[in-house]
Every structure is written in structure tokens, then in C-alpha cells.
Amino acid sequence: MLKSLLVFVTTPSNFLILLVVGGVFLLLLRLRRLGLFTTALGTSGLLIFGYTSANELLLAPLVSRFPAMTLEEPPEPFGIVLVGGGVNEVHAQSTGALMELTEDGDAIPIAALLARRFPDARIIVSSGSGSGGPPAPLRQADGMRRILLEFGVEDDRIAVEGQSGSTFERVRNSIALIGDDKDETWWVLSSAHRMPRVIGTFRQLGMDPTPFPVDFRWIPPFDPFYTYRFTDGLQLTDLAVKEWLGLTSYWYQGRTSEYFPAP
């Protein structure tokens, strides 16, 4: 309960709206100066991060930390680890759809293409919502496996890790599935903004895989005059702040090799 409340309050869009509501409440209490200041601060934040490219200043360092990789660059993979969800298997099973992809869903069809390009590579799909998530076969990892099978990937190549509730657990449990093969060449697929934390966690746990970032949410160069739709701008702001807080938390807890891992 406390963790959920903390996540809610530290989400920028929620925090800024709370400032506006709090400011109005202070005005009703006739605390005019404090109420006006709080309302103006919240309103300004919503407008700036909702409509302008200020959100890119937060997101760009994360997305550009690990550049996109071409298939010809590194050695061929012994195995591929897909860290993260990007699929809503509950919705897919309810509607009968082949795929119900969410924001991080780019990685799933890319993983399927890589699996077919490298037919000898092992595949590990790692995603879950912890004890509070849906049971098998409705977990995100179950959906990822099902989609890979639909793309023609052989079932005996796929290992499923669906119990994890955090990035750290996904990495740790994936390494357990890798076992004695961790010194081989492994590629890790994850969203570009999350890749620094994923790679830092792998390194902290004694493995240094090849990053294959996908789902780039920002494309350079930075344009200070670019405008966003209000909800899109706030969504990118929330995404970036969540990841910076995650990096800070992991560094403080000793879960990552360094604060902002690099290639």
C-alpha cells in the first residue's frame, strides 16, 4: 500500500495535479499567497511538460545511452533474453486476438525475427507482475512465449520466467535460467530508456551481455520548439522520471554496477 502510494505521488503528472488541487484547497482556506504559488507551480509544470519538448531533456539521455545495434555488429548470439513485458495476455485471451501489445511491445516481434534469423539461439522471455499478477497462462511471459510460437519459434528453444515483479528479479531469474552458459554471447532486448538499468543489473550480478535496445521514444536532434499533445508529453515525462528514480534506487541499493551504466 505504501509503495503504491509512493509511486502515485512521485509520478510527475499526478504530483503536478495534486499541486493544483492543493493550491485550490489553500485558496479556499484563504491562504492566498501560498495557494496562488502552489496552483501556479502545478499549472506551469503541466503546461511545460505536457506541451513543450522539456520532457525530452529528461528522456534523451536514457534513450541515447545505448545506441541501436545492427545485426552485423556483434558476434551471433548463443541466446537472446527478452526483459520486459509489452503484452497484455489477459486481453488477448479474452478477445481472441493474436497479440495485444502495450507500450513496450516493440521488443516481442523483434525477438521473433531475431529468433528466426538465428535458429540455434536459446530464447528466454522474462516478465511478470510478482505475486499480484495474473496466474499462468495469462502472465506477460506466457503471452510472449505464445506469440513466439505463433511466429514459428520452436517451443524447446524457449524458457519462460514469469514470476518476477521487478527489473532486478527479471535479470536475476534470467541469469538463473542461463546457468552455466552465461559466459557465452547473449543479447538482451529491452526498451531503450530502460537499457541502462537492465545492463547495470546484469553487470552487478556477474554477467555482461550485448545490449539490443528497442522501442526508442526519442529521436535526435532536440527541438526546443517542438510541441506535443498534452497527454503524450506528460506520458513521456512520467516514463523518464520513473526510470531516473529507478536508476537512483538501484544504485542506492547496490543493484546496479554504477549509477548510469554506459556501453
Secondary structure, DSSP 8 states (H G I E B T S, - for coil): -HHHHHHHHHSHHHHHHHHHHHHHHHHHTT-HHHHHHHHHHHHHHHHHHHHSTHHHHHHHHHHTSS----TTSS---SEEEEES--B-HHHHHHHT-S--B-TTTTHHHHHHHHHHHSTT-EEEEE---GGGS--TTSSHHHHHHHHHHHTT--GGGEEEE----SHHHHHHHHHHHHGGGTTS-EEEEEEGGGHHHHHHHHHHTT---EEEEE-----SS--TT----HHHHHHHHHHHHHHHHHHHHHHHHT-SSSSS---
